[in-house]
C-alpha cells in the first residue's frame, strides 16, 4: 500500500507530507482499514531497561512530537514508539521551509527546532491513548529561549510531568536545531545535568511507586574524546540506557546534492556509517549492563542487524519509514530474528 501512497506524499514538500501521512494513518487506524496498517512483524520479545519489548524495533522521536497518534503508530507493528521532543512551553520552531528530502540519497534534512505544543498538551494526548500494542518512550528537551545554565529546570519540569505516563524517558541533548543545546554534552555540563535528573528520577520513583528508566540521546558528531567522556559520565551516573544517536551536521559525501547545503540535521542512509561507529565506540566505553539503542540510517533489515552487531539491543527508525513505509518494520524484526537464531544453526551472520 505504501508504494502507492509514496508518490502522492512526495509531491508535497517534506513537512506537509509528514502532516498528511500522520492524518492518513490516523484515519486508517480509526476506520479499521487493516491492510494499510498491516505489518509482517511477528513477536520477538526483547528485554532492556527492566522492560520487555514485543520486538526490538522502535520508532524514533520526531515523527509524533505531541503524542497525537500513539495508537495508530503502535498499530504498525513497532515494539516501542518514542514521542516528542516535548518542551515545557509550546514553541513554533524555526521558520519554514525547514524540512528537505534528498530522495536519491534516501535522506532528510530538518531544522524544525523542537516545534511542539508543550508538555501539557502531550500529557493530555498520552492520557487518552490506549497503548495496548507497544511500549511508549517520551523524549524531553528544553525551550529555545531557556539558557543552558537554566536547562535543568526545563528538563525537570518535563520529567515530572511525563514520569507517571512513560515506559521510559529520553533526555534529548543532541538535536542540532536548538542553538547551544549540544553544549550540554560537554563533560562537566553533562555531569551536572544528568546528575540532577538522576536524583529527580529516584525521587519520582519513590513518589510514584515505580521506577521509570531514563535514557540519554547523544549526537553522532562527537569526537572520540567526547565519546570517551560521555561514556565515563553516563556510566558513573548509572543511566538506564543510551541512544546513539541523533541527526548529523556533517555533509560528507553529499557535495553538490540538491538541498545538501541546507542548515539542519541530516538523517537517513548517509548517517548509517557514522552513527554505527559511534554506537560501537560507546559499547566499549559503557558498562555492559547499560543497554544501547541504535538509530541512524536504518533503511533495510540488514542495517538493523548491523546496529545490533555493533552493540545495540534495540533499534529505531524514522527516515527509513519515510522511504520504505511500514514494511521496513517487519523486515527489521525478521533480520534481527535471523541474527538471534544464527548461532543455534551453527552459522554466524557477518558483522
N, C-alpha and C positions, 0 to 999 in steps of 0.2 A: 504493500500500500504506500509506503513512504517514497518509493521510487517514482510513483505517480505524482505525489504531492510536492516533491522537492523542486521541480522546475517552476511550479507556481510560486512557492515561497521565495525562491531565488530571484524571481522577477522584481521583488521588493528590496529596498535597502535592508541591511542586516538587522537593524534594531526593529524595524517594522515587521520583518519576517519573524523575528523572535516572538513578538507580541501575538502575531497571528497564529503561530504554531501552538502557543500556550492556550489561546482561546479555543482553537480547534480541538486540541487534546482534551480540554475540559468538557467541551460539548460532546465529544465522542464518549468520554467516561460516563457522563450523566445520562446519555441516551442508551448506554449499554451496547454500543457498536463494537463488540469484542474483536472482530477482525482487525480493526485499526490499532487496537491496543495489544493484540496477541503477541506473545513472546515465546520463543522456544526454550527459554531458561528453565532448567529443572533445578530442584533444590541441591545445594552444595554447602551444607552447614559449615560455618567457619567461626571460630571463637577468637575474640580480640577485645581488649579493654574490659574484660569481665562480662562481655555481651556475646550472644550467639546470633550471628547473621545468617539469614536464609541462604544467601550466596555471597561471595566476596566482591561483587561488582556493584559500585555505587554511582550516584550522580553527584558531581562536584557542585560546590556552591556557585551561584551566579545565574543559574537558569531560572530559579524561582526566588527572587530576592525577598519577597514579602510573605512567603508561605501560603500563597493563594491557591496553589494547585497541587497540594501534597498528595492527595489520594489518587488523582489522575496520573501523576508521575510514578507513584508506587505501583500502579496497575501495569506499568510497562515491564515489570519483572526485576527491577533493581532489588538488591539485598538491603540497600540503605539509600536514603535520599538526604542530601545536605542542603538546607535552605539558607538564605542570606546572601551577602553580608548585610546584617542589620546594624543600625546605629541608634543611639539614644533618641535623637530627634530626627524628624523627616528631613531629607535633603534632596534637591533635584539632580545632583550630579553635575558633570561637566557639560558644556554647550554641545548641541548637536551640529553636524553629524559626529558620532563618537564610537561607531562600530563599523568595521570594514571586513569583507570577505576577501580571501586570496584563494580562489577556487582550485587552481592548478596545484597549489601547494597544500591544499586541504588545511587551511589555516584561517584564523580570525585575529584581527587586532581590535582591541577595545580600550577606550579611555572613559568608561562610564562614570567612575568616581563614586562608588558606593551610593548610587541613586536608589532610594528606598523610602518607604512611608513611615519609618521609625519603628522601634521595637514594640510599642504598644499595639500597633496595627498587626505586626507579625504574631504577637501573642494571641490576639483575638482569632486570627486565622488558624493557628495551631490548635486552639481550644475547640474549634468547630470540626477539625479533621477527624476522620475515623481511625486512620493509621493502623489498618489491620494487616497490611501486606509486607511491611518492611520497617526497619528502624529509622529513626529521624535524628539527624545531626543539625545543629543550629550554629551558624557561623556569625561571629560578632566582631564589630570594629568600632572605630571612633569617628566622630563627626569631623568634617573637613576643617572647621574653624576652631577645633579644640587643639590647643598647643600640646606638643609632645610631653611637656612637663606635667600636664594635667590629664594625659591619656588614660592613666589608670582609673580615673573616676568614670570615664565613659565606658570602659570595659567592665568595670564593677557594676555599673548600672544595668548594662545588658545582661551580664552574668546572673545577677539576682533576679531579673525579670524572666529569663528563659529557663533557669535551672529546674524548676518543678516539671517542665514540659519536655525537656530534651532527653534523648537517649545518650547523646554525647554532645559536647560543646567544643567548637573550634575557635581559637584565638587567631584572628587574621591580622598579622603584622607585616604582610608581604605583598600587598597589592601595590603596583607601581603608579596607580592613578589617583592617590591621595598624597599630596605633597608632604614629604618628610616622613611618611609612615614607615618606610623601610629602615629609617634610622633607629627604630625601636628594636631591630635585630642586632645592633651593636652590643657587644658582650655585657657591659655594665647596665645599659638600658634594658636589655633583655632580662638580666638577672633581677633587676628591680621590679619590672612589670610582672613577669611570670611569678616571681616570689610573692608579690601582693595577691595575685589571682589564685595562687595555690592555697594561701591562707584562707581566702574567701571560700574557695571550694570546700575545704574541710569544715569551715563554719556552717556553710549551707547544707553540707551533708548531714551534720548533726541536727540542724534545724528541720530539715525535711524528711529525715529518716531514710535517706538513700544517698548513695554516692554516685554522682554523675561524672563519667570520665571527661577530662579536659585535654584537648589536643592543641598543638601549636602548628600553624601552617607557615612554612618558610619559603623564601624565593629561590629559584634556580640560578640566580645571578650572583650568589655569594661566592667569594674566593675560597680557596682551600683552607686558608687560615680562619676565615669566618665560619666555615663549616665545623672546623675543629672546636672553635669557641662555642658555637651553638650546641654541638653535641655535649660539650662539657657542662654548660649551664643547664640544659634541659635534663641531662642525666642527674646532675646534682640535685635539682629541684624535684625530681621524680614525677615529671608529667606523665600522663597516661599513654600518650602517643604523639607522633609527629606526622604531618602531611607534607610530602615533598613532591611537587612544590606548587608554586603559583605560576602566573604568566611571566614571560621574559621580556626585557627591554632590548635584548640582542636581535640583530637583523642579519646575522652571519648566514651567508648563502642565499640571501634574498635580494641581493643588489640588482636594481633595475626592475624589480617586480612591482606592478601597479599596487599602490597603497602601502608598500613596504616602508615608505618614509613617514607614514602617519605616526604620531606620538601615541604611545599606549602600550599595553601588554599584549604580546603575541602568544597565541595558543594554537594547538593543533600539531600536525605531523612534524614540522620543523623543530618542535620543542622536545621531541622524544629522546634524542641522544643526550642532551644536556641534563634534562630532568632526571633521567635514569642514572647518569653518572653521579649526580648529587645524592640520589637515593642510595646508591651503592656505597658512597663515602660515609653517609650518615649511619648506615647499618654497621660499619666498622667502628664508629665513634660513639654510638649509644650503647648503653647496657642492653643485653639481649632481651630482657623482659619488657622493654619499651617497644611496642609494635609500630610499624610504619605503614602508611597508606601511600601508594604510588599513583601519581596523577601527572598528566602532561604528555600529549602525543599519542594517546591510545586510539588508533583508527581500525585495528584488526585484533582478532583474538590472540595472535602471536605477540602483539605488543603487550597485552595484559600478562602473558606468560613471562615475557622478558622482565617486566616490572617485578613479578614475584621472584624470579631467579635472582634479581638484584637485591632482594631483601624485603619486599613489601608482603604483607599478609593479606591486605585488601587493596583494591584499585578503584579509581574513579575516572569517569569520562564526562565530557561536556561537549567540546567541539567535535569530537568523534560522532556524537549523536546528531549534530547538525548535518554532517556529511553522509553518515551511514544510516541514520534512523534507528528505531528500536531493535532491529535485527542484530545490531552490534552487541547488545546486552547478552543475548543467548550465546552468541559466538564467543564472547569473552569467557562466560561461565564454562562452556564446553572446553575451551582451551586450557583453562585452569584445572578442570576435572582431569583432562588427559595428563597434564603435568603431575597432578597429585597421584594418579594411578600408574604412571610410567614405571617407577621403581619396582612395583609389585609384579610387573610383567618382565622385569629383567632388562628394561631399556630405559635410557635416560634421554630426555629431550635436550637439545642444545640450548645453552645459556648465552 
